[in-house]
Amino acid sequence: MKLSSSWSPLTQRRWAQFRANRRAWWSLISLIVIFIATLGAELVANDKPILVRYQSEWIIPLLEDVPESHFGGEFETTTVYRDPAVQALINEQGWMLWPMIRFNADTIHFERAEPTPSAPSSQNWLGTDDQGRDVLARLIYGIRISLCFAGLLTLATVILGVGTGAIQGYWGGWVDLFGQRIIEIWSGLPVLFMLIILSSVVVPNFWWLLGLLALFSWTDLSGLVRAEFLRTRQLDYVRAARTLGVKPWLLVWRHVLPNALVTTLTLLPFIFTGAIGLLTSLDFLGFGLPPGSASLGELIAQGKNNLQSPWLGLTAFFSLAVLMTLLVFIGEGLRDAFDPRQVALK
């Protein structure tokens, strides 16, 4: 991969150091592939065709609902494309392009012969859960929710943590003292108990859960950024810039913040990993996403409640293990890339 000419020599050395770590580099590529594949989950696992050609008309069922009568059926309701009768009507005068997995996260496989949860088969590659839903389809949708949730929560953590840490560390004095007392009180609040209480008042959803956890997830990062700002603001070049009359916001942005971001970047994969683990734990306990949502925590609960069906627990275990391992390897690669001792050797 060609490096941008606008990158500083130090950034180029760090990038080269990260790429030299084969384990971290391939972990990053693998995670990107997983994210892209799950981001388009509707194109991979769905109970609707991707494309329908009927007579001389092109139909995209993912974007438009077509009544069954449009294909010569008897009902005016939305077409159920998994119905063999509907498939026969369409195939008489056209064709359908199906995704790789013909199940959505909520699709119940009524045609199965075995009781639920059913074992892996040619139709359900990882079996079904206790409601007859395809495990692989729910895994794909669950990974997408986990990655998106962890990414947004990490972004909110970085914005709040870096912002509060920068204000405390740069101005210090009473700002730092007052801010630290507020953070000590705020971080001492029992998050789980608050989730339990609020869950009895409102029905939790993706954005409600994200906003609540973002309010409490930034305190640890804020302390690290604050310490870095307290150290950096005393350096000679920062004091010289302040003496020359450089505006505070410009001084922070150009001279102090880049040093603090080194610590932040090395912690990003671990913050991301913690966010996935937190969402999984809340879903497992029943205080996370709404009941029935496809999530890794719900899959773990399925495995616990159906010990006679080991494929449920094994699927949840290996999917979480792979995600966590990839993120830890990426974190180790970033840590080594931003290590001054490692960069100096290059």
C-alpha positions as CSV (number, residue, x, y, z in Angstrom):
1,M,0.0,0.0,0.0
2,K,1.5,3.3,-1.1
3,L,1.8,5.9,1.7
4,S,0.5,9.4,1.1
5,S,3.2,12.0,0.4
6,S,1.4,14.4,2.9
7,W,2.2,12.1,5.8
8,S,5.0,13.1,8.0
9,P,8.1,10.8,8.2
10,L,7.2,9.8,11.7
11,T,3.7,8.8,10.6
12,Q,5.1,6.8,7.7
13,R,7.5,5.0,10.0
14,R,4.6,4.1,12.4
15,W,2.5,2.8,9.5
16,A,5.4,0.7,8.3
17,Q,6.0,-0.6,11.8
18,F,2.3,-1.6,12.0
19,R,2.4,-3.3,8.6
20,A,5.6,-5.2,9.6
21,N,3.5,-6.8,12.4
22,R,2.0,-9.5,10.2
23,R,-0.4,-10.7,12.9
24,A,-1.8,-7.2,13.5
25,W,-1.9,-6.4,9.7
26,W,-3.9,-9.5,8.8
27,S,-6.1,-9.1,11.8
28,L,-7.0,-5.6,10.6
29,I,-7.8,-6.9,7.1
30,S,-9.9,-9.8,8.5
31,L,-11.9,-7.4,10.7
32,I,-12.5,-5.1,7.7
33,V,-13.7,-8.0,5.6
34,I,-16.0,-9.2,8.4
35,F,-17.4,-5.7,8.9
36,I,-18.1,-5.2,5.1
37,A,-19.7,-8.6,4.8
38,T,-22.0,-8.0,7.8
39,L,-22.7,-4.4,6.9
40,G,-24.6,-5.8,3.8
41,A,-26.3,-8.5,5.9
42,E,-29.5,-8.2,3.9
43,L,-27.6,-9.2,0.7
44,V,-26.1,-12.2,2.5
45,A,-29.0,-13.5,4.6
46,N,-32.6,-12.7,3.8
47,D,-35.9,-14.3,3.2
48,K,-36.5,-12.1,0.2
49,P,-34.7,-12.3,-3.2
50,I,-32.1,-9.7,-4.1
51,L,-33.6,-9.3,-7.5
52,V,-36.8,-10.5,-9.3
53,R,-37.3,-10.6,-13.0
54,Y,-41.0,-11.1,-13.7
55,Q,-42.3,-10.8,-17.3
56,S,-40.6,-7.6,-18.5
57,E,-40.4,-6.0,-15.1
58,W,-37.4,-5.7,-12.7
59,I,-38.3,-5.8,-9.0
60,I,-36.0,-5.3,-6.0
61,P,-37.9,-6.8,-3.0
62,L,-35.4,-5.3,-0.5
63,L,-36.5,-1.8,-1.6
64,E,-40.2,-2.3,-2.4
65,D,-43.1,-4.3,-1.1
66,V,-45.1,-6.0,-3.9
67,P,-48.5,-7.7,-3.2
68,E,-48.8,-11.4,-4.1
69,S,-51.6,-10.6,-6.6
70,H,-49.0,-8.8,-8.7
71,F,-47.6,-12.2,-9.6
72,G,-50.9,-13.8,-10.1
73,G,-51.6,-14.8,-6.5
74,E,-54.9,-14.5,-4.6
75,F,-53.9,-12.2,-1.8
76,E,-53.3,-8.4,-1.7
77,T,-50.8,-8.7,1.2
78,T,-47.1,-8.4,0.9
79,T,-45.5,-11.3,-1.1
80,V,-44.0,-14.1,1.0
81,Y,-41.2,-15.2,-1.4
82,R,-40.4,-18.3,0.6
83,D,-43.9,-19.7,-0.2
84,P,-43.5,-22.5,-2.8
85,A,-46.7,-21.5,-4.5
86,V,-45.4,-17.9,-5.0
87,Q,-42.0,-19.2,-6.2
88,A,-43.8,-21.4,-8.8
89,L,-45.8,-18.4,-10.0
90,I,-42.7,-16.2,-10.4
91,N,-40.6,-18.9,-12.1
92,E,-43.3,-19.5,-14.7
93,Q,-42.6,-16.1,-16.2
94,G,-39.3,-15.0,-14.7
95,W,-36.7,-15.8,-12.2
96,M,-35.3,-14.8,-8.8
97,L,-31.8,-14.1,-7.5
98,W,-31.6,-15.3,-3.9
99,P,-28.9,-14.4,-1.3
100,M,-26.5,-17.1,-0.1
101,I,-28.7,-17.7,3.0
102,R,-32.4,-17.7,2.5
103,F,-33.3,-16.7,6.0
104,N,-33.5,-13.3,7.8
105,A,-32.6,-12.8,11.4
106,D,-36.3,-13.3,12.4
107,T,-37.4,-15.9,9.8
108,I,-38.8,-19.0,11.3
109,H,-38.0,-22.2,9.4
110,F,-41.5,-23.8,9.4
111,E,-40.5,-26.5,6.8
112,R,-38.0,-28.2,9.1
113,A,-38.8,-31.8,10.1
114,E,-36.8,-31.8,13.4
115,P,-37.9,-30.2,16.6
116,T,-36.3,-26.9,17.7
117,P,-33.5,-26.3,18.2
118,S,-32.5,-28.3,15.2
119,A,-29.0,-29.5,14.4
120,P,-26.9,-28.0,11.5
121,S,-28.1,-29.2,8.1
122,S,-27.7,-28.3,4.4
123,Q,-30.4,-25.6,4.8
124,N,-29.4,-24.3,8.2
125,W,-25.6,-24.5,8.3
126,L,-25.3,-23.7,12.0
127,G,-28.7,-25.1,13.0
128,T,-31.7,-23.3,14.4
129,D,-32.4,-21.8,17.8
130,D,-35.3,-22.7,20.1
131,Q,-37.7,-20.6,18.0
132,G,-36.7,-22.2,14.7
133,R,-34.7,-19.2,13.5
134,D,-31.5,-19.7,11.5
135,V,-28.5,-19.4,13.7
136,L,-26.1,-18.3,11.0
137,A,-28.4,-15.5,9.8
138,R,-28.8,-14.2,13.4
139,L,-25.0,-14.4,13.9
140,I,-24.4,-12.2,10.8
141,Y,-26.9,-9.6,11.9
142,G,-25.7,-9.9,15.5
143,I,-22.1,-9.2,14.5
144,R,-23.2,-6.2,12.5
145,I,-25.1,-4.8,15.5
146,S,-22.1,-5.4,17.8
147,L,-19.6,-3.8,15.5
148,C,-21.7,-0.8,14.8
149,F,-22.6,-0.3,18.4
150,A,-19.0,-0.7,19.5
151,G,-17.8,1.7,16.8
152,L,-20.2,4.4,17.8
153,L,-19.6,3.9,21.5
154,T,-15.8,4.1,20.9
155,L,-16.3,7.3,18.9
156,A,-18.4,8.9,21.7
157,T,-15.9,7.8,24.3
158,V,-13.0,9.4,22.4
159,I,-14.9,12.7,21.9
160,L,-16.0,13.0,25.5
161,G,-12.8,11.6,27.0
162,V,-10.4,13.6,25.0
163,G,-12.5,16.8,25.3
164,T,-12.8,16.7,29.1
165,G,-9.2,15.5,29.6
166,A,-7.9,18.3,27.3
167,I,-9.8,21.0,29.2
168,Q,-8.7,19.8,32.6
169,G,-5.1,19.1,31.6
170,Y,-4.4,22.3,29.7
171,W,-6.0,24.8,32.0
172,G,-5.3,23.0,35.3
173,G,-5.9,24.8,38.5
174,W,-9.4,25.1,39.7
175,V,-10.7,23.8,36.4
176,D,-8.8,20.6,36.9
177,L,-9.6,20.3,40.6
178,F,-13.4,20.9,40.1
179,G,-13.5,18.6,37.1
180,Q,-11.7,15.7,38.9
181,R,-14.3,15.9,41.8
182,I,-17.2,15.7,39.3
183,I,-15.5,12.7,37.5
184,E,-15.0,10.9,40.7
185,I,-18.6,11.3,41.6
186,W,-19.8,10.4,38.1
187,S,-17.6,7.3,37.8
188,G,-18.9,6.0,41.1
189,L,-22.5,5.7,39.9
190,P,-23.6,2.1,39.5
191,V,-24.2,1.8,35.7
192,L,-25.8,-1.6,35.9
193,F,-28.3,-0.6,38.5
194,M,-29.2,2.5,36.6
195,L,-29.8,0.3,33.5
196,I,-32.1,-2.0,35.5
197,I,-34.1,1.0,36.9
198,L,-34.4,2.7,33.5
199,S,-35.3,-0.5,31.8
200,S,-38.5,-0.7,33.9
201,V,-39.4,2.9,32.8
202,V,-38.6,2.8,29.1
203,V,-38.1,0.1,26.5
204,P,-34.4,0.0,25.7
205,N,-33.3,0.2,22.1
206,F,-30.1,0.7,20.2
207,W,-29.8,4.4,20.5
208,W,-31.1,4.7,24.0
209,L,-28.6,2.1,25.2
210,L,-25.8,3.8,23.2
211,G,-26.5,7.2,24.7
212,L,-26.7,5.9,28.3
213,L,-23.4,3.9,28.1
214,A,-21.6,6.8,26.3
215,L,-22.4,9.0,29.4
216,F,-20.3,6.6,31.6
217,S,-17.7,5.2,29.3
218,W,-15.4,8.2,28.9
219,T,-14.0,8.7,32.4
220,D,-11.0,6.3,32.2
221,L,-9.8,7.8,28.9
222,S,-10.3,11.3,30.3
223,G,-7.8,10.6,33.0
224,L,-5.1,9.4,30.6
225,V,-5.6,12.4,28.3
226,R,-5.5,14.8,31.3
227,A,-2.2,13.4,32.5
228,E,-0.7,13.7,29.0
229,F,-1.9,17.3,28.7
230,L,-0.5,18.1,32.2
231,R,2.9,16.8,31.0
232,T,2.9,18.3,27.6
233,R,1.9,21.8,28.5
234,Q,5.1,22.2,30.5
235,L,7.4,21.4,27.6
236,D,9.6,24.2,26.3
237,Y,8.0,24.4,22.8
238,V,4.5,24.8,24.3
239,R,5.6,27.4,26.7
240,A,7.4,29.3,24.0
241,A,4.3,29.2,21.8
242,R,2.2,30.5,24.7
243,T,4.7,33.3,25.3
244,L,4.6,34.3,21.6
245,G,0.8,34.8,21.9
246,V,-0.5,31.7,20.1
247,K,-4.2,31.4,20.8
248,P,-5.1,28.6,23.3
249,W,-7.3,26.6,21.0
250,L,-4.7,26.7,18.2
251,L,-1.9,25.7,20.7
252,V,-4.0,22.8,21.9
253,W,-4.9,21.6,18.4
254,R,-1.4,21.9,16.8
255,H,1.0,21.2,19.6
256,V,-0.6,19.5,22.6
257,L,-3.4,17.3,21.2
258,P,-1.2,15.2,18.7
259,N,0.8,14.0,21.7
260,A,-2.3,13.0,23.6
261,L,-3.8,11.2,20.6
262,V,-0.9,8.7,20.6
263,T,-2.2,7.3,23.9
264,T,-5.8,7.4,22.6
265,L,-5.0,5.6,19.3
266,T,-3.2,2.8,21.1
267,L,-6.2,2.3,23.4
268,L,-8.9,2.4,20.6
269,P,-9.0,-1.4,19.9
270,F,-9.2,-2.2,23.6
271,I,-12.0,0.4,24.1
272,F,-13.7,-1.2,21.1
273,T,-13.3,-4.7,22.6
274,G,-14.7,-3.6,25.9
275,A,-17.8,-2.1,24.1
276,I,-18.5,-5.4,22.4
277,G,-18.1,-7.3,25.7
278,L,-20.4,-4.8,27.5
279,L,-23.2,-5.0,24.9
280,T,-22.9,-8.8,24.9
281,S,-23.1,-9.0,28.7
282,L,-26.2,-6.7,28.8
283,D,-28.0,-8.7,26.1
284,F,-27.2,-11.9,28.0
285,L,-28.6,-10.5,31.2
286,G,-31.7,-9.1,29.4
287,F,-30.9,-5.4,29.9
288,G,-29.6,-4.7,26.4
289,L,-31.4,-4.6,23.1
290,P,-35.1,-5.3,22.8
291,P,-36.1,-9.0,23.2
292,G,-35.8,-10.9,20.0
293,S,-33.0,-8.7,18.6
294,A,-30.2,-10.6,16.9
295,S,-27.2,-10.2,19.1
296,L,-24.2,-12.2,20.4
297,G,-25.5,-11.9,24.0
298,E,-28.9,-13.4,23.0
299,L,-27.0,-16.3,21.2
300,I,-25.1,-17.0,24.4
301,A,-28.3,-17.1,26.4
302,Q,-29.7,-19.5,23.8
303,G,-26.7,-21.8,24.4
304,K,-27.2,-21.6,28.2
305,N,-30.9,-22.4,28.0
306,N,-30.4,-25.3,25.5
307,L,-27.4,-27.3,26.7
308,Q,-28.6,-30.2,24.7
309,S,-27.9,-28.2,21.6
310,P,-24.1,-27.6,21.8
311,W,-23.9,-25.8,18.4
312,L,-25.6,-22.8,19.9
313,G,-23.0,-22.3,22.6
314,L,-20.1,-23.2,20.4
315,T,-21.2,-20.7,17.7
316,A,-21.4,-17.9,20.3
317,F,-18.1,-18.8,21.8
318,F,-16.1,-19.0,18.6
319,S,-17.6,-15.9,17.1
320,L,-16.8,-13.8,20.2
321,A,-13.3,-15.4,20.5
322,V,-12.5,-14.5,16.9
323,L,-13.7,-10.9,17.2
324,M,-11.9,-10.3,20.5
325,T,-8.7,-12.0,19.2
326,L,-8.6,-9.8,16.1
327,L,-9.1,-6.7,18.1
328,V,-6.4,-7.6,20.6
329,F,-3.9,-8.3,17.9
330,I,-4.7,-4.9,16.2
331,G,-4.3,-3.2,19.6
332,E,-0.9,-4.9,20.1
333,G,0.2,-3.7,16.6
334,L,-0.8,-0.1,17.3
335,R,0.9,-0.2,20.7
336,D,4.2,-1.4,19.1
337,A,3.8,1.1,16.2
338,F,3.5,4.1,18.5
339,D,6.2,2.9,20.9
340,P,9.1,5.4,20.5
341,R,11.6,2.6,21.2
342,Q,10.2,0.5,18.4
343,V,10.0,3.4,15.9
344,A,13.6,4.5,16.7
345,L,14.9,1.1,15.7
346,K,13.6,1.5,12.2
